[in-house]
Amino acid sequence: MEHTYEYAWMIPFVPLPVTMSIGLGLLLVPTATKNLRRIWAFPSVSLLSIVMVFSADLSIQQINGSSVYQYLWSWTINNDFSLEFGYLIDSLTSIMLILITTVGIMVLIYSDNYMSHDQGYLRFFAYMSFSNASMLGLVTSSNFIQIYIFWELVGMCSYLLIGFWFTRPIAANACQKAFVTNRVGDFGLLLGILGLYWITGSFEFRDLFEIINSLIDNNGVNSLFATLCASLLFLGAVAKSAQFPLHVWLPDAMEGPTPISALIHAATMVAAGIFLVARLFPIFTVIPYIMNLISLIGVITVLLGATLALAQRDIKKSLAYSTMSQLGYIMLALGIGSYRAALFHLITHAYSKALLFLGSGSIIHSMEPIVGYSPEKSQNMVLMGGLAKYVPITKTTFLLGTLSLCGIPPLACFWSKDEILNDSWLYSPIFAIIACSTAGLTAFYMFRVYLLTFEGHLRVYFKNYSGTQNSSFYSISIWGKEGLNPINRNLILSTINNNKKVSFFSKKTYQIDENARNLMRSLNTYFGNKETSTYPHESDNTMLLPMLVLVLFILFVGSIGIRLDQGIMDFYILSKWLTPSINLLHKSSNPSLDWYEFVTNAIFSVSIAYFGILIASLLYGSVYSSFLSLDFINSFMKMGSKIIFLDRIINIIYNWSYNRGYIDTLYGISLTRNIRGLAELTHFFDRRLIDGITNGVGLTSFFAGEGIKYVGGGRISSYLFVYLSYVSFFFLLIYYFTT
């Protein structure tokens, strides 16, 4: 076992040869490198697979022995200051290694086909390999300095990946927004690291945990200052994991390619914040009020993310807000001390969300030949619908991922989310009510995405082989006040001109008019005299294979958290694997299981999820697939709107969700506008006052010299007379004021 641990230092460096080779190839032999670009996917996957095998071996050893291994090298020693680099292998590290490598391999395999026609194919794989290496270095770090270096490298890679299509202004703005927002958290993290070093005199986690526990137990540190330092550390995790109020960068990050979204949301950037809180868990649990702050931020994020996902039209942004909400569940679990449930949900959510994002990429891939290669169209659920018959494999995998995220047994997220809900009831009934309500909202908005995408009819026109037009736009009012079809400009204009309010619930059926067809790209090919066209199509095998493998994960990964207490037999892998970091906190490692209580709680949580699915099916499902008729639904909604103003309430909720809770607008007014005004004021002060003084001195000297040069006549006697006159005048003044 020791022999295996000795080589763990190589883990972050294994993926780097791909990045270095691509960079050198593009620099030295760019033509040959570009001509052979497709071969770079193989070494990318192969090297990360080596890391996965090595990580699996470390994880097995952690499960069997639960040991902690740390190795350090002295980097610099100066008097009393010593800085060491090294690596730390414990249960938390092994979990993150498995997560990063397995999801990373699936994304790389998927990306080979997804990015095959992109000009930045080589750059994409260079960025991806470097991002994986940075994240691997982050989770194996043994001290604060090392973790901060890799923390910034992960942020840099995310900046490059989000802005991968940097020629598009939206993508360029998105990566800048992510960069600036995360700088707020990173600055707080840096201040927190320096503050803890001032308290403890060490950057090493093991020493730091022991010292801070001893100081707090003996009242050897100011509790207010320690709480401030811990809050600043948590601020870094808030920004990285898109927690309220620094969550605003996450939906805009969807401007990058879909495989990047899958990697960021499952195993790299947003997982880094969760990892930091889990790594520093022994500190947070002993510092007053921090755990309450973590749980409060978590529960706010849970509810906010779910409400903002309710009315999104972009399929990737809906999944992004879902990630925000699910990460809020993990933060809530950490804040209430449910360490095991938090990491369990991190695992199950990562695989489920990776599957959903890869599925969304397959959907986008199938829509592009119809609506054009534009994210604003190919990701817009308004233009989707009825894709089930065109992409059956994608539909099945996406449905399983949706059911998992909704918490439907026996899929992965059911086991982890149910454990968080149970623990939240023990901590705070208010938090538990919010968490349970959000579970229903999760089921609603996730099935809304599924139904709008796969059920009903395709809501764009295209030509079939006979030249006839297929598909029309129909729905039970899904788009609120702005009208059911944003592409149908004539409908919107007529609605505005007639001052007619379009209800959130409507009986009307709308079709895309003639002008809307100009927005869709026609990919017609000709074979002889026969005209054919491109339909929505299933993705290639290299894109479907990772999705099918992830389906296996969400089917069976929940088994690591199943507790079977039968006398001597105890099968509960998490009790051995998901233990608090560095083993400084000893919670119950072998919790007993009350099956009656478990089944009761499961029935309650699953019932909430099914209720959300039912509501989504009634509002967004196909007419023929609902057990209630459309007329009955509309009559009920019309009656409800008259009695309790349901229509107005729904539209308020819709506007809140669609406009991102007006938080971006608030930041734009309170921060962006004020900062811009301050910049303009500073610019005016610099140009008019600072530059004005400098320029004024220069101009004064210039004009004084110009005037004096005419006084000179070339006679020394005249100069002496003037000089003596001035000297006499100043002596008289001095004599006058001194006497």
C-alpha positions, 0 to 999 in steps of 0.5 A: 500500500505504501508503494502505491501511495508513493507514486500519487504525486504523479496524478496531476502531471499525467494529463499534461503531456497532451496540453504541452504536445499540442502547444508545441505542435501548433508552435513548431509544426502547425500544419502537421499538427492540424492535419493530424488533429483527431489523433489527440483525443486518444492520448487525452482519454488514455492518460486520464484512464491511467489516472482513473485506474490509479485512483480506483486502487487508492479508493479501494485501499481507502475503503479497506483501511481508511488511512491518511497518507501525506508526503511533503517536500521542503520548498523554501526555508527562511528562519522561522518560515518554512513552505512545503509542497506535497500531496495528501491522500485520504477518503475525500481525495479518493472520492474526488479523484474517481469523480474527476477521472470518470466524468472527464473520460466520458466528456473527452470521448463525447467531445471527440465527435461533438467538436470534430467540425470545430476549428478549435478542436486542438485548442479544446483538447489542450484546455480540457486536459489542462483543466483536468490536471489543475483539478487533480492537483487541487484535490491532492493538495496538502496545504493552503498555498498549493490549493490556492495555486491550483484553485486559480489554475482551475479558474483560468481554465474555466475562463478559457473554456467558457470563452472558447468561442471568443469571437462571439460577443456573448461568449466573451462577456460570459467568460469575463463575467465568470472571471470577475465574479470569481475574483470576489470569492478568490480575494476573500479566500486569499485573505482567509488563508493569510488570516489563518496563517497569522493565527496558526503559523502554518499552511499545512492542513493537518497541523492547521486543524490541530492548532485551530482546535487547540486554540479554540478549546483553550480560548487562545484566539479571538473568536470574532477574528477566527469567524471572519477568517472562516467566512472569507474562506467560505466566500471562495467556495460561494463564488466557485460553486455558484452559491447565492449571491455570487451565482450570477456567472453560472447561467452565462457560462453556458455559452461555452460548448456543451461538453465544457458545461458537463465538465464544469457542472459535474467534476471541475469548477463548481465541485471545487467549492464543495471540495474546499468546504469539505476539506476545511470541515474540521475548521468550520465545525469548531468556529462559531456561527460558520456552520449556520452561515453555510446552511443558510446560504445553502438553503437560500441557494436551493430555493432560488436556483429552483425558482429561477429554473422554472421558466427558462427557455434555454435548455442548458440554462435550465440545467445550470440553475438546476446545478445551482439548486443541487449544489445548494442541497450539498451546502445545506448538508455540510452546514447541518453537519451531514458530511456523509450525505453531502459527499454522497449527493455530490457523487450522485448529482455529478453523474446525473448532471453529466448525463443530462448535459451530454444529453442536451448536447445530443439534442442541440446536435440534432436540432442544428441542421434544422434551426441553424448553428446558432445557440440562441436557436438550437438550445431554445426549447421553444423550437423543440418538441416531439424529438422522442421519435427522432432521438430515442436513445438520447430520449431514454438516457435523458429521461433516466437522468431526469428521474434521477435528479427528481429523486425517483427510486432506485436511481442515484439521487434518490438515496442521497437527496432523501438522506439530506431531507431526513437530516434537515428535519432533525436540524431545522423544520423550516429548512426541511420544509424549504428543502422538501418544497424545492424537491417538488419544484425540481421534479416540476422544472426537470419534467418541464424540460423533458416534456417540452423537448421530447413530447408533443410535436416538433415546433418548427417547419421542415420539408420531408422527402415529398416536399410537404411541410411538417410540424406546427407550434402548439402548447398549453401556454408555456411562455407567459405574457410575452406570447407563446411564440417569440419567433412569431413577430406578427403575433407579438406586434398585434398583441402589443398594438391591441393591448391584449394580455397574453395569459400564462394559460391559454387555449390558443394554438399558434403556428410559426408564420411564413416569416419565421421560416427565414430564421431556420437553416435549410440543409437540402441536398440534391440527388438527381431530381429528388430533393431530400432534407435533414431531419432531427437525427440521433447522435453518433456512437461516440456521443451515445456511448458515454451517455449509456455508461453514465446511465449505468452509473446512475443506476448503480452508484446509489448502492454505495449508500444503501445501509443493510444492518443485519446483525454481523453483516453491515454493507455501508461503503459510505461509513468507511469511505465518506468520513470527515477529512483527516479523521479529526471529527468522529461522527457515527461511522456506522449509523443504524437504520430504522427501515420503517422510518426510512420507508416512511420518509421515502414515501413522503419525498417520492410523493412530493416528486411525483406531485411535481411531475404530475403538475408538469405533465398537466401543463406541458404534456401532450394532449393525448398523453394526459389523463385529463382533457385539455378543455378541463385543464383550461376551464379549471385554470380559468375558474381558478384565475377568477377566484384567486387570481391564479393567472396573475400569480403565475405570471409574477412567478414566471417574470421572476424566473425568466428575469433571473430574479432581477438579481442581475438587474440589481447588480447592474444598477447598484454595482456596474453603474456605480463603478462606471460612475466612479470610474468616470469621476476618477477619469475627470479628476485625473484629466482635469485636476492632476493633468491640469496641474502638470500642464498648467505648470508647463504652460506657466513656465512656457509663457514666463520664459516667452515673456522674460526673453524680451526683457534681456538686452544683452547688457550685463550692467542692466542685468546687475541693476535689475538683480540688485533692485530685486535683492534690495526690495526683498531685504526691505520686506524682510526688514519691515516684517521683522521690525 
